[in-house]
């Protein structure tokens, strides 16, 4: 198990309140240690324990909150 960090591109964030919703949704995923969501960059940087959650779970969490995301390469 390792702590990993992934940057998700969340293009649907259209206002300053959006990152708060995205951050809350990601924060509820088991294994997530830290979330930084930026409206300006339209992205969320998530630090998580890869033994407890997968990137797909993080993407599902943002999608379920109404903000589909993709992994930023």
PQR file of N, CA, C, O and H, with PARSE charges and radii, in Angstrom:
ATOM      1  N   UNK A   1       0.853  -1.196   0.000 -0.4000 1.5000
ATOM      2  CA  UNK A   1       0.000   0.000   0.000 -0.0000 2.0000
ATOM      3  C   UNK A   1       0.883   1.237   0.000  0.5500 1.7000
ATOM      4  O   UNK A   1       1.935   1.278   0.638 -0.5500 1.4000
ATOM      5  N   UNK A   2       0.429   2.229  -0.724 -0.4000 1.5000
ATOM      6  CA  UNK A   2       1.201   3.463  -0.803 -0.0000 2.0000
ATOM      7  C   UNK A   2       0.278   4.654  -0.863  0.5500 1.7000
ATOM      8  O   UNK A   2      -0.870   4.561  -1.296 -0.5500 1.4000
ATOM      9  H   UNK A   2      -0.425   2.196  -1.242  0.4000 1.0000
ATOM     10  N   UNK A   3       0.807   5.775  -0.419 -0.4000 1.5000
ATOM     11  CA  UNK A   3       0.049   7.008  -0.539 -0.0000 2.0000
ATOM     12  C   UNK A   3       0.338   7.556  -1.922  0.5500 1.7000
ATOM     13  O   UNK A   3       1.493   7.755  -2.298 -0.5500 1.4000
ATOM     14  H   UNK A   3       1.740   5.851  -0.068  0.4000 1.0000
ATOM     15  N   UNK A   4      -0.729   7.798  -2.678 -0.4000 1.5000
ATOM     16  CA  UNK A   4      -0.565   8.317  -4.033 -0.0000 2.0000
ATOM     17  C   UNK A   4      -1.301   9.637  -4.154  0.5500 1.7000
ATOM     18  O   UNK A   4      -2.216   9.939  -3.388 -0.5500 1.4000
ATOM     19  H   UNK A   4      -1.668   7.637  -2.373  0.4000 1.0000
ATOM     20  N   UNK A   5      -0.874  10.417  -5.141 -0.4000 1.5000
ATOM     21  CA  UNK A   5      -1.550  11.676  -5.418 -0.0000 2.0000
ATOM     22  C   UNK A   5      -1.943  11.679  -6.881  0.5500 1.7000
ATOM     23  O   UNK A   5      -1.142  11.353  -7.757 -0.5500 1.4000
ATOM     24  H   UNK A   5      -0.131  10.172  -5.764  0.4000 1.0000
ATOM     25  N   UNK A   6      -3.188  12.053  -7.135 -0.4000 1.5000
ATOM     26  CA  UNK A   6      -3.681  12.122  -8.504 -0.0000 2.0000
ATOM     27  C   UNK A   6      -4.319  13.494  -8.712  0.5500 1.7000
ATOM     28  O   UNK A   6      -4.933  14.054  -7.804 -0.5500 1.4000
ATOM     29  H   UNK A   6      -3.839  12.319  -6.424  0.4000 1.0000
ATOM     30  N   UNK A   7      -4.162  14.017  -9.914 -0.4000 1.5000
ATOM     31  CA  UNK A   7      -4.803  15.284 -10.265 -0.0000 2.0000
ATOM     32  C   UNK A   7      -5.965  14.964 -11.192  0.5500 1.7000
ATOM     33  O   UNK A   7      -5.783  14.371 -12.255 -0.5500 1.4000
ATOM     34  H   UNK A   7      -3.663  13.562 -10.652  0.4000 1.0000
ATOM     35  N   UNK A   8      -7.152  15.362 -10.779 -0.4000 1.5000
ATOM     36  CA  UNK A   8      -8.349  15.155 -11.589 -0.0000 2.0000
ATOM     37  C   UNK A   8      -8.728  16.465 -12.245  0.5500 1.7000
ATOM     38  O   UNK A   8      -8.776  17.509 -11.593 -0.5500 1.4000
ATOM     39  H   UNK A   8      -7.300  15.844  -9.916  0.4000 1.0000
ATOM     40  N   UNK A   9      -8.995  16.407 -13.522 -0.4000 1.5000
ATOM     41  CA  UNK A   9      -9.475  17.575 -14.249 -0.0000 2.0000
ATOM     42  C   UNK A   9     -10.997  17.576 -14.110  0.5500 1.7000
ATOM     43  O   UNK A   9     -11.664  16.627 -14.522 -0.5500 1.4000
ATOM     44  H   UNK A   9      -8.956  15.559 -14.052  0.4000 1.0000
ATOM     45  N   UNK A  10     -11.542  18.644 -13.528 -0.4000 1.5000
ATOM     46  CA  UNK A  10     -12.988  18.727 -13.278 -0.0000 2.0000
ATOM     47  C   UNK A  10     -13.515  19.950 -14.034  0.5500 1.7000
ATOM     48  O   UNK A  10     -13.638  21.040 -13.475 -0.5500 1.4000
ATOM     49  H   UNK A  10     -11.001  19.415 -13.193  0.4000 1.0000
ATOM     50  N   UNK A  11     -13.822  19.740 -15.312 -0.4000 1.5000
ATOM     51  CA  UNK A  11     -14.173  20.871 -16.173 -0.0000 2.0000
ATOM     52  C   UNK A  11     -15.516  21.502 -15.833  0.5500 1.7000
ATOM     53  O   UNK A  11     -15.778  22.641 -16.219 -0.5500 1.4000
ATOM     54  H   UNK A  11     -13.723  18.855 -15.765  0.4000 1.0000
ATOM     55  N   UNK A  12     -16.379  20.768 -15.107 -0.4000 1.5000
ATOM     56  CA  UNK A  12     -17.717  21.284 -14.811 -0.0000 2.0000
ATOM     57  C   UNK A  12     -17.794  22.313 -13.700  0.5500 1.7000
ATOM     58  O   UNK A  12     -18.875  22.828 -13.416 -0.5500 1.4000
ATOM     59  H   UNK A  12     -16.166  19.842 -14.794  0.4000 1.0000
ATOM     60  N   UNK A  13     -16.671  22.626 -13.064 -0.4000 1.5000
ATOM     61  CA  UNK A  13     -16.703  23.625 -11.986 -0.0000 2.0000
ATOM     62  C   UNK A  13     -16.868  25.009 -12.607  0.5500 1.7000
ATOM     63  O   UNK A  13     -15.963  25.514 -13.271 -0.5500 1.4000
ATOM     64  H   UNK A  13     -15.793  22.207 -13.295  0.4000 1.0000
ATOM     65  N   UNK A  14     -18.029  25.612 -12.385 -0.4000 1.5000
ATOM     66  CA  UNK A  14     -18.329  26.876 -13.053 -0.0000 2.0000
ATOM     67  C   UNK A  14     -18.424  28.068 -12.104  0.5500 1.7000
ATOM     68  O   UNK A  14     -18.596  29.202 -12.550 -0.5500 1.4000
ATOM     69  H   UNK A  14     -18.764  25.201 -11.846  0.4000 1.0000
ATOM     70  N   UNK A  15     -18.314  27.823 -10.806 -0.4000 1.5000
ATOM     71  CA  UNK A  15     -18.385  28.941  -9.863 -0.0000 2.0000
ATOM     72  C   UNK A  15     -17.484  28.670  -8.663  0.5500 1.7000
ATOM     73  O   UNK A  15     -16.976  27.562  -8.496 -0.5500 1.4000
ATOM     74  H   UNK A  15     -18.174  26.902 -10.442  0.4000 1.0000
ATOM     75  N   UNK A  16     -17.294  29.674  -7.845 -0.4000 1.5000
ATOM     76  CA  UNK A  16     -16.376  29.554  -6.714 -0.0000 2.0000
ATOM     77  C   UNK A  16     -16.856  28.546  -5.670  0.5500 1.7000
ATOM     78  O   UNK A  16     -16.051  28.058  -4.876 -0.5500 1.4000
ATOM     79  H   UNK A  16     -17.707  30.574  -7.981  0.4000 1.0000
ATOM     80  N   UNK A  17     -18.151  28.225  -5.657 -0.4000 1.5000
ATOM     81  CA  UNK A  17     -18.677  27.265  -4.678 -0.0000 2.0000
ATOM     82  C   UNK A  17     -18.484  25.820  -5.130  0.5500 1.7000
ATOM     83  O   UNK A  17     -18.525  24.901  -4.313 -0.5500 1.4000
ATOM     84  H   UNK A  17     -18.804  28.621  -6.302  0.4000 1.0000
ATOM     85  N   UNK A  18     -18.274  25.620  -6.431 -0.4000 1.5000
ATOM     86  CA  UNK A  18     -18.136  24.258  -6.967 -0.0000 2.0000
ATOM     87  C   UNK A  18     -17.033  23.435  -6.304  0.5500 1.7000
ATOM     88  O   UNK A  18     -17.267  22.278  -5.957 -0.5500 1.4000
ATOM     89  H   UNK A  18     -18.240  26.367  -7.095  0.4000 1.0000
ATOM     90  N   UNK A  19     -15.829  24.003  -6.118 -0.4000 1.5000
ATOM     91  CA  UNK A  19     -14.769  23.191  -5.504 -0.0000 2.0000
ATOM     92  C   UNK A  19     -15.123  22.698  -4.107  0.5500 1.7000
ATOM     93  O   UNK A  19     -14.629  21.657  -3.674 -0.5500 1.4000
ATOM     94  H   UNK A  19     -15.639  24.943  -6.400  0.4000 1.0000
ATOM     95  N   UNK A  20     -15.967  23.429  -3.405 -0.4000 1.5000
ATOM     96  CA  UNK A  20     -16.379  23.007  -2.060 -0.0000 2.0000
ATOM     97  C   UNK A  20     -17.164  21.701  -2.163  0.5500 1.7000
ATOM     98  O   UNK A  20     -16.941  20.770  -1.388 -0.5500 1.4000
ATOM     99  H   UNK A  20     -16.369  24.274  -3.757  0.4000 1.0000
ATOM    100  N   UNK A  21     -18.084  21.641  -3.126 -0.4000 1.5000
ATOM    101  CA  UNK A  21     -18.876  20.424  -3.346 -0.0000 2.0000
ATOM    102  C   UNK A  21     -17.983  19.260  -3.757  0.5500 1.7000
ATOM    103  O   UNK A  21     -18.125  18.146  -3.252 -0.5500 1.4000
ATOM    104  H   UNK A  21     -18.265  22.397  -3.755  0.4000 1.0000
ATOM    105  N   UNK A  22     -17.061  19.531  -4.682 -0.4000 1.5000
ATOM    106  CA  UNK A  22     -16.141  18.497  -5.167 -0.0000 2.0000
ATOM    107  C   UNK A  22     -15.274  17.985  -4.011  0.5500 1.7000
ATOM    108  O   UNK A  22     -15.064  16.781  -3.861 -0.5500 1.4000
ATOM    109  H   UNK A  22     -16.946  20.436  -5.092  0.4000 1.0000
ATOM    110  N   UNK A  23     -14.778  18.921  -3.201 -0.4000 1.5000
ATOM    111  CA  UNK A  23     -13.922  18.563  -2.075 -0.0000 2.0000
ATOM    112  C   UNK A  23     -14.676  17.700  -1.060  0.5500 1.7000
ATOM    113  O   UNK A  23     -14.134  16.725  -0.541 -0.5500 1.4000
ATOM    114  H   UNK A  23     -14.948  19.899  -3.323  0.4000 1.0000
ATOM    115  N   UNK A  24     -15.933  18.068  -0.780 -0.4000 1.5000
ATOM    116  CA  UNK A  24     -16.758  17.290   0.161 -0.0000 2.0000
ATOM    117  C   UNK A  24     -16.982  15.880  -0.364  0.5500 1.7000
ATOM    118  O   UNK A  24     -16.860  14.907   0.380 -0.5500 1.4000
ATOM    119  H   UNK A  24     -16.374  18.861  -1.201  0.4000 1.0000
ATOM    120  N   UNK A  25     -17.312  15.775  -1.653 -0.4000 1.5000
ATOM    121  CA  UNK A  25     -17.581  14.466  -2.263 -0.0000 2.0000
ATOM    122  C   UNK A  25     -16.347  13.570  -2.188  0.5500 1.7000
ATOM    123  O   UNK A  25     -16.445  12.394  -1.838 -0.5500 1.4000
ATOM    124  H   UNK A  25     -17.412  16.566  -2.257  0.4000 1.0000
ATOM    125  N   UNK A  26     -15.185  14.134  -2.520 -0.4000 1.5000
ATOM    126  CA  UNK A  26     -13.950  13.352  -2.498 -0.0000 2.0000
ATOM    127  C   UNK A  26     -13.543  13.008  -1.062  0.5500 1.7000
ATOM    128  O   UNK A  26     -12.993  11.937  -0.803 -0.5500 1.4000
ATOM    129  H   UNK A  26     -15.106  15.089  -2.805  0.4000 1.0000
ATOM    130  N   UNK A  27     -13.817  13.917  -0.147 -0.4000 1.5000
ATOM    131  CA  UNK A  27     -13.464  13.691   1.252 -0.0000 2.0000
ATOM    132  C   UNK A  27     -14.207  12.537   1.893  0.5500 1.7000
ATOM    133  O   UNK A  27     -13.761  11.976   2.893 -0.5500 1.4000
ATOM    134  H   UNK A  27     -14.263  14.786  -0.358  0.4000 1.0000
ATOM    135  N   UNK A  28     -15.365  12.179   1.300 -0.4000 1.5000
ATOM    136  CA  UNK A  28     -16.170  11.076   1.842 -0.0000 2.0000
ATOM    137  C   UNK A  28     -15.667   9.709   1.384  0.5500 1.7000
ATOM    138  O   UNK A  28     -16.076   8.683   1.927 -0.5500 1.4000
ATOM    139  H   UNK A  28     -15.727  12.635   0.487  0.4000 1.0000
ATOM    140  N   UNK A  29     -14.782   9.691   0.387 -0.4000 1.5000
ATOM    141  CA  UNK A  29     -14.263   8.418  -0.128 -0.0000 2.0000
ATOM    142  C   UNK A  29     -13.261   7.851   0.875  0.5500 1.7000
ATOM    143  O   UNK A  29     -12.352   8.548   1.325 -0.5500 1.4000
ATOM    144  H   UNK A  29     -14.449  10.525  -0.054  0.4000 1.0000
ATOM    145  N   UNK A  30     -13.443   6.583   1.214 -0.4000 1.5000
ATOM    146  CA  UNK A  30     -12.545   5.941   2.175 -0.0000 2.0000
ATOM    147  C   UNK A  30     -11.124   5.912   1.619  0.5500 1.7000
ATOM    148  O   UNK A  30     -10.910   5.573   0.455 -0.5500 1.4000
ATOM    149  H   UNK A  30     -14.182   6.018   0.848  0.4000 1.0000
ATOM    150  N   UNK A  31     -10.160   6.269   2.458 -0.4000 1.5000
ATOM    151  CA  UNK A  31      -8.767   6.242   2.030 -0.0000 2.0000
ATOM    152  C   UNK A  31      -8.228   7.583   1.569  0.5500 1.7000
ATOM    153  O   UNK A  31      -7.019   7.752   1.410 -0.5500 1.4000
ATOM    154  H   UNK A  31     -10.333   6.545   3.404  0.4000 1.0000
ATOM    155  N   UNK A  32      -9.136   8.549   1.352 -0.4000 1.5000
ATOM    156  CA  UNK A  32      -8.677   9.876   0.914 -0.0000 2.0000
ATOM    157  C   UNK A  32      -8.083  10.606   2.112  0.5500 1.7000
ATOM    158  O   UNK A  32      -8.709  10.710   3.167 -0.5500 1.4000
ATOM    159  H   UNK A  32     -10.118   8.412   1.481  0.4000 1.0000
ATOM    160  N   UNK A  33      -6.865  11.107   1.931 -0.4000 1.5000
ATOM    161  CA  UNK A  33      -6.176  11.791   3.031 -0.0000 2.0000
ATOM    162  C   UNK A  33      -6.231  13.307   2.894  0.5500 1.7000
ATOM    163  O   UNK A  33      -6.311  14.030   3.887 -0.5500 1.4000
ATOM    164  H   UNK A  33      -6.357  11.023   1.074  0.4000 1.0000
ATOM    165  N   UNK A  34      -6.189  13.778   1.648 -0.4000 1.5000
ATOM    166  CA  UNK A  34      -6.161  15.222   1.439 -0.0000 2.0000
ATOM    167  C   UNK A  34      -6.754  15.568   0.082  0.5500 1.7000
ATOM    168  O   UNK A  34      -6.537  14.860  -0.901 -0.5500 1.4000
ATOM    169  H   UNK A  34      -6.125  13.191   0.841  0.4000 1.0000
ATOM    170  N   UNK A  35      -7.510  16.669   0.040 -0.4000 1.5000
ATOM    171  CA  UNK A  35      -8.091  17.126  -1.224 -0.0000 2.0000
ATOM    172  C   UNK A  35      -7.868  18.627  -1.353  0.5500 1.7000
ATOM    173  O   UNK A  35      -8.134  19.386  -0.420 -0.5500 1.4000
ATOM    174  H   UNK A  35      -7.686  17.243   0.839  0.4000 1.0000
ATOM    175  N   UNK A  36      -7.382  19.044  -2.507 -0.4000 1.5000
ATOM    176  CA  UNK A  36      -7.293  20.468  -2.812 -0.0000 2.0000
ATOM    177  C   UNK A  36      -8.002  20.662  -4.143  0.5500 1.7000
ATOM    178  O   UNK A  36      -7.572  20.137  -5.170 -0.5500 1.4000
ATOM    179  H   UNK A  36      -7.166  18.428  -3.264  0.4000 1.0000
ATOM    180  N   UNK A  37      -9.101  21.425  -4.115 -0.4000 1.5000
ATOM    181  CA  UNK A  37      -9.845  21.670  -5.348 -0.0000 2.0000
ATOM    182  C   UNK A  37      -9.679  23.131  -5.738  0.5500 1.7000
ATOM    183  O   UNK A  37      -9.773  24.026  -4.897 -0.5500 1.4000
ATOM    184  H   UNK A  37      -9.451  21.851  -3.281  0.4000 1.0000
ATOM    185  N   UNK A  38      -9.433  23.359  -7.011 -0.4000 1.5000
ATOM    186  CA  UNK A  38      -9.217  24.717  -7.501 -0.0000 2.0000
ATOM    187  C   UNK A  38     -10.193  25.050  -8.614  0.5500 1.7000
ATOM    188  O   UNK A  38     -10.253  24.361  -9.633 -0.5500 1.4000
ATOM    189  H   UNK A  38      -9.357  22.632  -7.694  0.4000 1.0000
ATOM    190  N   UNK A  39     -10.957  26.113  -8.408 -0.4000 1.5000
ATOM    191  CA  UNK A  39     -11.897  26.589  -9.426 -0.0000 2.0000
ATOM    192  C   UNK A  39     -11.122  27.185 -10.612  0.5500 1.7000
ATOM    193  O   UNK A  39     -11.481  26.971 -11.770 -0.5500 1.4000
ATOM    194  H   UNK A  39     -10.909  26.672  -7.580  0.4000 1.0000
ATOM    195  N   UNK A  40     -10.062  27.931 -10.305 -0.4000 1.5000
ATOM    196  CA  UNK A  40      -9.274  28.575 -11.352 -0.0000 2.0000
ATOM    197  C   UNK A  40      -8.665  27.552 -12.304  0.5500 1.7000
ATOM    198  O   UNK A  40      -8.694  27.727 -13.522 -0.5500 1.4000
ATOM    199  H   UNK A  40      -9.771  28.105  -9.364  0.4000 1.0000
ATOM    200  N   UNK A  41      -8.113  26.484 -11.736 -0.4000 1.5000
ATOM    201  CA  UNK A  41      -7.463  25.466 -12.571 -0.0000 2.0000
ATOM    202  C   UNK A  41      -8.444  24.399 -13.047  0.5500 1.7000
ATOM    203  O   UNK A  41      -8.107  23.576 -13.898 -0.5500 1.4000
ATOM    204  H   UNK A  41      -8.089  26.341 -10.747  0.4000 1.0000
ATOM    205  N   UNK A  42      -9.663  24.413 -12.494 -0.4000 1.5000
ATOM    206  CA  UNK A  42     -10.681  23.390 -12.790 -0.0000 2.0000
ATOM    207  C   UNK A  42     -10.114  21.987 -12.549  0.5500 1.7000
ATOM    208  O   UNK A  42     -10.225  21.095 -13.391 -0.5500 1.4000
ATOM    209  H   UNK A  42      -9.936  25.081 -11.802  0.4000 1.0000
ATOM    210  N   UNK A  43      -9.503  21.824 -11.371 -0.4000 1.5000
ATOM    211  CA  UNK A  43      -8.940  20.524 -11.049 -0.0000 2.0000
ATOM    212  C   UNK A  43      -8.979  20.267  -9.548  0.5500 1.7000
ATOM    213  O   UNK A  43      -9.125  21.183  -8.739 -0.5500 1.4000
ATOM    214  H   UNK A  43      -9.413  22.548 -10.687  0.4000 1.0000
ATOM    215  N   UNK A  44      -8.844  18.991  -9.205 -0.4000 1.5000
ATOM    216  CA  UNK A  44      -8.770  18.577  -7.810 -0.0000 2.0000
ATOM    217  C   UNK A  44      -7.543  17.694  -7.657  0.5500 1.7000
ATOM    218  O   UNK A  44      -7.340  16.753  -8.424 -0.5500 1.4000
ATOM    219  H   UNK A  44      -8.725  18.246  -9.861  0.4000 1.0000
ATOM    220  N   UNK A  45      -6.727  18.010  -6.658 -0.4000 1.5000
ATOM    221  CA  UNK A  45      -5.543  17.204  -6.380 -0.0000 2.0000
ATOM    222  C   UNK A  45      -5.871  16.380  -5.138  0.5500 1.7000
ATOM    223  O   UNK A  45      -6.138  16.925  -4.067 -0.5500 1.4000
ATOM    224  H   UNK A  45      -6.892  18.775  -6.035  0.4000 1.0000
ATOM    225  N   UNK A  46      -5.847  15.059  -5.302 -0.4000 1.5000
ATOM    226  CA  UNK A  46      -6.277  14.160  -4.238 -0.0000 2.0000
ATOM    227  C   UNK A  46      -5.124  13.263  -3.801  0.5500 1.7000
ATOM    228  O   UNK A  46      -4.481  12.614  -4.626 -0.5500 1.4000
ATOM    229  H   UNK A  46      -5.631  14.616  -6.172  0.4000 1.0000
ATOM    230  N   UNK A  47      -4.871  13.234  -2.496 -0.4000 1.5000
ATOM    231  CA  UNK A  47      -3.875  12.330  -1.924 -0.0000 2.0000
ATOM    232  C   UNK A  47      -4.656  11.213  -1.234  0.5500 1.7000
ATOM    233  O   UNK A  47      -5.535  11.474  -0.413 -0.5500 1.4000
ATOM    234  H   UNK A  47      -5.393  13.761  -1.826  0.4000 1.0000
ATOM    235  N   UNK A  48      -4.328   9.973  -1.575 -0.4000 1.5000
ATOM    236  CA  UNK A  48      -5.101   8.838  -1.062 -0.0000 2.0000
ATOM    237  C   UNK A  48      -4.232   7.604  -0.846  0.5500 1.7000
ATOM    238  O   UNK A  48      -3.122   7.497  -1.366 -0.5500 1.4000
ATOM    239  H   UNK A  48      -3.614   9.761  -2.242  0.4000 1.0000
ATOM    240  N   UNK A  49      -4.777   6.676  -0.060 -0.4000 1.5000
ATOM    241  CA  UNK A  49      -4.127   5.398   0.214 -0.0000 2.0000
ATOM    242  C   UNK A  49      -4.597   4.415  -0.855  0.5500 1.7000
ATOM    243  O   UNK A  49      -5.777   4.070  -0.899 -0.5500 1.4000
ATOM    244  H   UNK A  49      -5.679   6.763   0.363  0.4000 1.0000
ATOM    245  N   UNK A  50      -3.693   3.963  -1.712 -0.4000 1.5000
ATOM    246  CA  UNK A  50      -4.122   3.120  -2.832 -0.0000 2.0000
ATOM    247  C   UNK A  50      -4.533   1.706  -2.426  0.5500 1.7000
ATOM    248  O   UNK A  50      -4.999   0.933  -3.262 -0.5500 1.4000
ATOM    249  H   UNK A  50      -2.734   4.243  -1.677  0.4000 1.0000
ATOM    250  N   UNK A  51      -4.365   1.370  -1.169 -0.4000 1.5000
ATOM    251  CA  UNK A  51      -4.849   0.067  -0.696 -0.0000 2.0000
ATOM    252  C   UNK A  51      -6.329   0.164  -0.306  0.5500 1.7000
ATOM    253  O   UNK A  51      -7.025  -0.847  -0.216 -0.5500 1.4000
ATOM    254  H   UNK A  51      -3.986   1.998  -0.490  0.4000 1.0000
ATOM    255  N   UNK A  52      -6.794   1.389  -0.078 -0.4000 1.5000
ATOM    256  CA  UNK A  52      -8.167   1.569   0.393 -0.0000 2.0000
ATOM    257  C   UNK A  52      -9.111   2.155  -0.644  0.5500 1.7000
ATOM    258  O   UNK A  52     -10.329   2.046  -0.502 -0.5500 1.4000
ATOM    259  H   UNK A  52      -6.228   2.211  -0.150  0.4000 1.0000
ATOM    260  N   UNK A  53      -8.572   2.770  -1.677 -0.4000 1.5000
ATOM    261  CA  UNK A  53      -9.432   3.314  -2.726 -0.0000 2.0000
ATOM    262  C   UNK A  53      -8.688   3.358  -4.049  0.5500 1.7000
ATOM    263  O   UNK A  53      -7.460   3.284  -4.087 -0.5500 1.4000
ATOM    264  H   UNK A  53      -7.582   2.859  -1.792  0.4000 1.0000
ATOM    265  N   UNK A  54      -9.431   3.478  -5.117 -0.4000 1.5000
ATOM    266  CA  UNK A  54      -8.860   3.518  -6.463 -0.0000 2.0000
ATOM    267  C   UNK A  54      -9.241   4.848  -7.119  0.5500 1.7000
ATOM    268  O   UNK A  54     -10.188   5.516  -6.703 -0.5500 1.4000
ATOM    269  H   UNK A  54     -10.428   3.539  -5.086  0.4000 1.0000
ATOM    270  N   UNK A  55      -8.487   5.212  -8.145 -0.4000 1.5000
ATOM    271  CA  UNK A  55      -8.759   6.454  -8.867 -0.0000 2.0000
ATOM    272  C   UNK A  55     -10.185   6.445  -9.421  0.5500 1.7000
ATOM    273  O   UNK A  55     -10.857   7.477  -9.435 -0.5500 1.4000
ATOM    274  H   UNK A  55      -7.718   4.669  -8.484  0.4000 1.0000
ATOM    275  N   UNK A  56     -10.646   5.271  -9.878 -0.4000 1.5000
ATOM    276  CA  UNK A  56     -12.009   5.173 -10.407 -0.0000 2.0000
ATOM    277  C   UNK A  56     -13.030   5.581  -9.333  0.5500 1.7000
ATOM    278  O   UNK A  56     -14.025   6.235  -9.647 -0.5500 1.4000
ATOM    279  H   UNK A  56     -10.100   4.433  -9.866  0.4000 1.0000
ATOM    280  N   UNK A  57     -12.792   5.204  -8.077 -0.4000 1.5000
ATOM    281  CA  UNK A  57     -13.712   5.578  -6.993 -0.0000 2.0000
ATOM    282  C   UNK A  57     -13.743   7.098  -6.820  0.5500 1.7000
ATOM    283  O   UNK A  57     -14.794   7.675  -6.544 -0.5500 1.4000
ATOM    284  H   UNK A  57     -11.984   4.673  -7.822  0.4000 1.0000
ATOM    285  N   UNK A  58     -12.598   7.731  -6.982 -0.4000 1.5000
ATOM    286  CA  UNK A  58     -12.522   9.189  -6.861 -0.0000 2.0000
ATOM    287  C   UNK A  58     -13.296   9.847  -7.992  0.5500 1.7000
ATOM    288  O   UNK A  58     -14.023  10.817  -7.778 -0.5500 1.4000
ATOM    289  H   UNK A  58     -11.744   7.261  -7.206  0.4000 1.0000
ATOM    290  N   UNK A  59     -13.133   9.308  -9.209 -0.4000 1.5000
ATOM    291  CA  UNK A  59     -13.845   9.854 -10.362 -0.0000 2.0000
ATOM    292  C   UNK A  59     -15.346   9.627 -10.220  0.5500 1.7000
ATOM    293  O   UNK A  59     -16.145  10.485 -10.595 -0.5500 1.4000
ATOM    294  H   UNK A  59     -12.543   8.520  -9.384  0.4000 1.0000
ATOM    295  N   UNK A  60     -15.730   8.472  -9.677 -0.4000 1.5000
ATOM    296  CA  UNK A  60     -17.160   8.203  -9.432 -0.0000 2.0000
ATOM    297  C   UNK A  60     -17.726   9.197  -8.426  0.5500 1.7000
ATOM    298  O   UNK A  60     -18.858   9.658  -8.570 -0.5500 1.4000
ATOM    299  H   UNK A  60     -15.081   7.774  -9.372  0.4000 1.0000
ATOM    300  N   UNK A  61     -16.933   9.525  -7.405 -0.4000 1.5000
ATOM    301  CA  UNK A  61     -17.399  10.454  -6.365 -0.0000 2.0000
ATOM    302  C   UNK A  61     -17.679  11.834  -6.948  0.5500 1.7000
ATOM    303  O   UNK A  61     -18.688  12.453  -6.612 -0.5500 1.4000
ATOM    304  H   UNK A  61     -16.013   9.151  -7.288  0.4000 1.0000
ATOM    305  N   UNK A  62     -16.797  12.320  -7.816 -0.4000 1.5000
ATOM    306  CA  UNK A  62     -17.044  13.644  -8.405 -0.0000 2.0000
ATOM    307  C   UNK A  62     -18.218  13.571  -9.376  0.5500 1.7000
ATOM    308  O   UNK A  62     -19.018  14.503  -9.457 -0.5500 1.4000
ATOM    309  H   UNK A  62     -15.977  11.817  -8.089  0.4000 1.0000
ATOM    310  N   UNK A  63     -18.322  12.463 -10.113 -0.4000 1.5000
ATOM    311  CA  UNK A  63     -19.423  12.299 -11.070 -0.0000 2.0000
ATOM    312  C   UNK A  63     -20.760  12.277 -10.335  0.5500 1.7000
ATOM    313  O   UNK A  63     -21.721  12.915 -10.766 -0.5500 1.4000
ATOM    314  H   UNK A  63     -17.672  11.706 -10.046  0.4000 1.0000
ATOM    315  N   UNK A  64     -20.819  11.542  -9.225 -0.4000 1.5000
ATOM    316  CA  UNK A  64     -22.052  11.449  -8.447 -0.0000 2.0000
ATOM    317  C   UNK A  64     -22.438  12.788  -7.830  0.5500 1.7000
ATOM    318  O   UNK A  64     -23.611  13.024  -7.539 -0.5500 1.4000
ATOM    319  H   UNK A  64     -20.038  11.024  -8.875  0.4000 1.0000
ATOM    320  N   UNK A  65     -21.454  13.665  -7.628 -0.4000 1.5000
ATOM    321  CA  UNK A  65     -21.728  14.993  -7.078 -0.0000 2.0000
ATOM    322  C   UNK A  65     -22.118  15.967  -8.192  0.5500 1.7000
ATOM    323  O   UNK A  65     -22.433  17.128  -7.930 -0.5500 1.4000
ATOM    324  H   UNK A  65     -20.501  13.473  -7.864  0.4000 1.0000
ATOM    325  N   UNK A  66     -22.095  15.480  -9.442 -0.4000 1.5000
ATOM    326  CA  UNK A  66     -22.484  16.324 -10.559 -0.0000 2.0000
ATOM    327  C   UNK A  66     -21.320  16.953 -11.302  0.5500 1.7000
ATOM    328  O   UNK A  66     -21.513  17.840 -12.134 -0.5500 1.4000
ATOM    329  H   UNK A  66     -21.839  14.537  -9.655  0.4000 1.0000
ATOM    330  N   UNK A  67     -20.105  16.492 -11.001 -0.4000 1.5000
ATOM    331  CA  UNK A  67     -18.910  17.051 -11.638 -0.0000 2.0000
ATOM    332  C   UNK A  67     -18.040  15.942 -12.202  0.5500 1.7000
ATOM    333  O   UNK A  67     -17.079  15.523 -11.557 -0.5500 1.4000
ATOM    334  H   UNK A  67     -19.948  15.771 -10.326  0.4000 1.0000
ATOM    335  N   UNK A  68     -18.364  15.460 -13.400 -0.4000 1.5000
ATOM    336  CA  UNK A  68     -17.536  14.396 -13.993 -0.0000 2.0000
ATOM    337  C   UNK A  68     -16.077  14.840 -14.095  0.5500 1.7000
ATOM    338  O   UNK A  68     -15.793  16.000 -14.394 -0.5500 1.4000
ATOM    339  H   UNK A  68     -19.145  15.801 -13.924  0.4000 1.0000
ATOM    340  N   UNK A  69     -15.159  13.909 -13.843 -0.4000 1.5000
ATOM    341  CA  UNK A  69     -13.747  14.263 -13.887 -0.0000 2.0000
ATOM    342  C   UNK A  69     -12.960  13.237 -14.688  0.5500 1.7000
ATOM    343  O   UNK A  69     -13.405  12.110 -14.902 -0.5500 1.4000
ATOM    344  H   UNK A  69     -15.391  12.967 -13.600  0.4000 1.0000
ATOM    345  N   UNK A  70     -11.782  13.660 -15.123 -0.4000 1.5000
ATOM    346  CA  UNK A  70     -10.865  12.767 -15.810 -0.0000 2.0000
ATOM    347  C   UNK A  70      -9.490  12.940 -15.164  0.5500 1.7000
ATOM    348  O   UNK A  70      -9.206  13.961 -14.537 -0.5500 1.4000
ATOM    349  H   UNK A  70     -11.421  14.576 -14.949  0.4000 1.0000
ATOM    350  N   UNK A  71      -8.654  11.935 -15.328 -0.4000 1.5000
ATOM    351  CA  UNK A  71      -7.306  12.029 -14.767 -0.0000 2.0000
ATOM    352  C   UNK A  71      -6.482  12.936 -15.655  0.5500 1.7000
ATOM    353  O   UNK A  71      -6.436  12.767 -16.874 -0.5500 1.4000
ATOM    354  H   UNK A  71      -8.884  11.106 -15.838  0.4000 1.0000
ATOM    355  N   UNK A  72      -5.836  13.896 -15.029 -0.4000 1.5000
ATOM    356  CA  UNK A  72      -4.996  14.836 -15.765 -0.0000 2.0000
ATOM    357  C   UNK A  72      -3.619  14.210 -15.948  0.5500 1.7000
ATOM    358  O   UNK A  72      -3.000  13.775 -14.977 -0.5500 1.4000
ATOM    359  H   UNK A  72      -5.873  14.033 -14.039  0.4000 1.0000
ATOM    360  N   UNK A  73      -3.150  14.163 -17.162 -0.4000 1.5000
ATOM    361  CA  UNK A  73      -1.844  13.547 -17.440 -0.0000 2.0000
ATOM    362  C   UNK A  73      -0.760  14.593 -17.549  0.5500 1.7000
ATOM    363  O   UNK A  73       0.401  14.257 -17.780 -0.5500 1.4000
ATOM    364  H   UNK A  73      -3.653  14.516 -17.950  0.4000 1.0000
TER
END
